[in-house]
Amino acid sequence: MSTIDKNKAIIEYLLTCNNIKNSALYFNLIDAKDGNIQIITTSTDTTYDKSFIDGSKPKKYTCNIVTFKSINDLALVVGTSYANENVDDVADVQTLIDWIDEQNEARNFPDFGTNCIINSIKTTTDEPRFDGINTSLQPALAMYSIGIMVDYIDTSKVIWKDE
């Protein structure tokens, strides 16, 4: 399995996360509904450095995960430990960031095929980015996003191997 569609690989990988596999997941399509999640590609197979002497190349795959959550306009009530849908929604989206961190520490990576050696998977922020509110929908929806980057070595053009 030398050539693998990295978009399909990242979808399969993310579907192993409980928060994602239990939600409606879309790819490069926005279906703005409460709880829906979308994967938006930003860059695949980008070489970000020169090739190594053996012909291998350091590359990265990046995508964004966008989550839609209903939002309310209720003020936080002091003394109630901030029980609020909006606070809870951010905490729920944060679990994906925590999951990615755990996968990276365990070196559990997406399967990019035999010609790729994955070094890391990480999020580009340590908390969800708030991208705005769509008030034209009922209920109004907040949009949160997380960037994901996979750093890997592409060995498909290796000209020699030290064995």
Residue pairs with C-beta under 8 A, 6 or more apart in sequence:
1 111
1 113
1 114
2 113
2 114
2 115
2 156
3 113
3 115
3 156
4 111
4 112
4 113
4 116
6 44
6 45
6 61
6 110
6 112
6 150
7 27
7 39
7 41
7 44
7 63
9 110
9 111
9 112
9 113
10 39
10 61
10 63
10 110
10 148
10 150
11 25
11 27
11 39
12 110
12 111
13 109
13 110
13 111
14 20
14 25
14 39
14 65
15 21
15 25
17 96
17 99
19 92
19 95
19 96
19 99
20 37
20 65
20 96
23 35
23 36
23 37
24 31
24 33
24 35
24 36
24 37
25 36
25 37
25 38
25 39
26 36
26 37
26 38
26 39
27 38
27 39
28 38
28 39
28 40
28 41
29 38
30 38
30 66
31 38
32 68
32 134
32 137
32 141
32 143
33 68
33 141
34 68
34 69
34 70
34 139
34 141
35 67
35 68
35 69
36 67
36 68
37 65
37 66
37 67
37 68
38 65
38 66
39 63
39 64
39 65
40 63
40 64
40 65
40 66
41 63
42 62
42 63
42 64
42 147
43 60
43 61
43 62
44 61
44 62
45 59
45 61
45 154
46 59
46 60
46 61
46 62
47 57
47 58
47 59
47 154
48 58
48 59
48 60
49 57
49 58
51 57
51 157
52 58
52 153
54 158
54 159
54 160
54 161
54 162
55 157
55 158
55 159
55 160
56 153
56 154
56 155
56 157
56 158
57 153
57 154
57 157
58 151
58 152
58 153
58 154
59 151
59 152
59 153
59 154
60 149
60 150
60 151
60 152
61 112
61 149
61 150
61 152
62 124
62 147
62 148
62 149
62 150
63 147
63 148
64 145
64 146
64 147
64 148
65 96
65 145
65 146
65 148
66 131
66 143
66 144
66 145
67 93
67 96
67 128
67 143
67 144
67 145
67 146
68 141
68 142
68 143
69 89
69 92
69 93
69 141
69 142
69 144
70 85
70 89
70 139
70 140
70 141
70 142
71 85
71 86
71 89
71 133
71 139
71 140
71 141
71 142
72 84
72 85
72 86
72 139
73 140
74 84
74 85
76 82
76 84
76 87
77 83
77 84
86 142
89 142
89 144
90 127
90 128
90 130
90 144
93 128
93 144
93 146
94 127
94 128
96 146
97 123
97 125
97 126
97 127
97 128
97 146
100 121
100 122
100 123
100 146
100 148
101 122
101 123
103 109
103 121
104 120
104 121
104 122
109 118
109 121
109 150
110 118
110 121
110 150
112 118
112 150
112 152
115 154
115 155
115 156
116 152
116 153
116 154
116 155
117 152
117 153
117 155
118 150
118 151
118 152
119 151
119 152
119 153
120 150
120 151
121 148
121 149
121 150
121 151
122 148
122 149
122 151
123 146
123 147
123 148
123 149
124 146
124 147
124 148
124 149
125 146
125 147
128 144
128 145
128 146
129 144
129 145
129 146
129 147
130 142
130 143
130 144
131 143
131 144
131 145
132 142
132 143
133 140
133 141
133 142
133 143
134 140
134 141
134 143
